[in-house]
Amino acid sequence: MKKISIIMPIFNEEKNITSTITQLFQILTKFKTFLFEIIAVNDGSTDKSLEILKKYKIKIINHPKRQGYGASLKDGIENSSYNDIIILDADGSYPASQLYQIIKYNGPDSLIIGSRTNYFSLIRHFINKILALLASLLFQRWITDLNSGMRLFKKQIIQQLNYLTWPNGFSFTTTMTLSCIITNNMVKEISIRCESRKGESKAIIHQLGFNILKIIFRFFKLKYEKRTNFV
């Protein structure tokens, strides 16, 4: 029986949690031979997010104060029971129904990325595509989505890549992607479609873009120094 831990980092998502978890349970019922656990990491929410989470039979990790998107993922990974891990943003922009394509894929890859084919912000779309193109040129491998918030990976692999040293912010996923690439772990991108979220994005796009740019060049340097850890 295949076993998968699903981690959702949450910060002030009271408008989206119910829909996301409902969709998630609906899609998981299609995989009758799979065993799933859902881990919600409440990252210091100041709205009713934690109160809503407590209505569901899921594992909850609560940060009294906000620690960051990456920090939430680290805690979720550390407390996961299984080697196969999915991360899913709870903001509604990644429909849980799109997970079907990722879960049913049965390849040997260490990292499977839900690569977004559409965006609801032209600026976000432009910045993400430019950064992905730059990374593709530098690492000589076609990359379409560096920091998607929907992906499946092997816990054992990222433990070997020293994931606890990765950023505590939104660039955690970019670091995961590039870490796998420069260590020759197999990476697969599967196309997904996004939806418009309720509420405002927590990421400051220009700041995130700058952080990702720095990470791209840092990994490019690591590649030629033949180092594998992001420190």
N, C-alpha and C positions, 0 to 999 in steps of 0.2 A: 504493500500500500504506500503510495506516494504521500509524503507529509510536507506541508508548507506552512510557514509562519507569515502572516500578513501584518505589516507594521504601518500605522497611520500616525504621522506627526500632526498635532492639532494645536492651533493658536487662534482663539476667538472665531470659531467656525459654527456657532450655534444655528446659523441659517442653512448650513449645508450638511451637518452631521447625520440627521435623520435620513435624508435622501441617499447619502453615500452608503451608509450601513445597510439600509433596506435593499439597495441595488446589489450590494456586495453579497448579502445572504442569498438573494435570488440567483445570482450567477454561480455561487458555490454549490447550490443544490444540483447543478448539472454534472458535477464531478463526484459521482456516488462512490467511487473507489479511492477517493482522496481524503486525507485527514487534514483539516485546517485549524489553525488557531489565529485569532485576531487580537493584535496588541495595539491599543490606542495610547499614545503618549501625549498627555495634556501638558503643553508647555507654558504654564503660568497664565492660562486664559483668564480674562477679567469679565467675560460674559457668562452665559449659562452652559458653555460647552461641557464642563465636567459633570454638571447635573444631568445633562442629556445622556452622556456616555454611561452613567451608572444604571440606566434603564435596560441596558443590553448585557447579555451573558458573554462578555469579552474580558480580556485581561487589560487592566488600566494601570498605567504608570503616570504618576502626577508630579510635575515640577511646581512647587509653590511659587517660584519666580521663573521668568522666562530665561531659558538658557540658549535657545537657538535651534534652528531646523536640523542642522547636522548633529547637535548634541542630543536631540530627541531621537534621531535615527540610531545613534550609538547606543543609547539606553535600550531602545527597542531590540536591537541586535543582540546586545548582551543578555537580555532576558528572554530571547527566543528559544524555543525547544527544538527546532528542526534546522537542518542544514540548508534546505531550500527556503529562501526568504523573498517575499514580495514587499516593495514599498508602494504605497498609494497615498497621494495627497488627498486630504479630506475636503478640499475647497470646492468640489463639484466640477472643476475644469477637466478632470480626468474621469470620465464616466466609468463606474465599476464594470459596466457591461463590456468595455473594451478589454478587460482582463482576460476574457475568454480566449482571445487570440494568443496571448502570452502563455497562459496556463496549458493550453492544449499543445503548444509547440513542444516537441519531444527531442530536441537536438542536444548535442553534448556541450553546448556553450556554457562558459562560466558566468556570463552576464548577458541577459536579454533585455534590451531597452525598448520601451514603447515610444517610438519615434513619431513626434507630432507632425501631422500633415497640414494642419491648419492652426491659426492663432486668431484671437479676437482683439489683438492690439498690433497695429502695423509697426509701431516702434519696436515692440518686443520681438515680433517676427523678424524684422530687419537685423536687429542686433544678434539674435540667436543664430541666424543663418550666416552672417558674416563671421562670427566666432567659430562656427562649425566648419566653414570653408577654410579659415586660417589653420585650424587644427588638422584638417584633412591634408593640407599642403605640407605642413611641418612634419606630420607623422606618417605621411605617405600611405594613408588609409582613409577611405571615404567614410566620413562621419556626418550624419544629418542632424543629430540632436544630442548635444553634450550633456544637458542637465535636466532631462525629462524626469518628472516625479512619479513615473510609473515604470517599474523595472523588477526583474527577477534575477537573483544572483545566489551564488553558493557562499554560505557563511564561512566555510573552511578556507575558501580562496581569499576573501578579504581579510580574514584573520592573519593569513600569511603576509598580506600587504600592509599590515600594521595600521588598520583603519582608525584606531583610537587617536592617531596623530593627525588625522584629517581635519579640515576646518569645521567649526561648530555652526557655521552659517549655511546659506543656501548653496554655496559652491561645493558642498560635500559630494553631491552627485557628479559634478564635473570631475572632481578628484578621483572618484571611483572609476569613471569611464577611462580616464587617461592612465590610471594605475594599471588597469587590466590590459590596456593596449601596449604599454611599454614593457610589460612583463610577458607579452605574447600569450595571454589568456584569450580564449576565444570569445568574441563579442558579436552578438547578433542584434540587428535592429528590425523591429516589426512595426509596421505603420499603424498608427491609431489616430482617431479623430477626437478633438477636444470640444468642449462646450463652454459657453460663457458662464463664469462663476457668479454667485450672489455675494455681494460685498466687495470690498477693495482688496487687491492683492497685498500681501504683507512684504513682498520683495520690492526694494527700491531699484528699478531696472537699471539705471545708469551705474549705481554702485555695484550691483551684481555683475553687470557687464565688465566693469573694470577689474573686479576680483577674478572673474573667469579669465580675462586676458592675462593677468599676472600668473595664474596657475598654468595656462597653456605654455607660456615661455619658461616657467620654472620646470615643467616636465620635459620640455624640449632640451633644456640644459641637463636634466637628470638622465635623459636618454643617451646623451653622448658621454656622460660621465659613467654610464653603465651602473647607475644606482637605481634601486627599485622602491625605496621608501620616501614618502613625502614627509619631510621633517622641517 
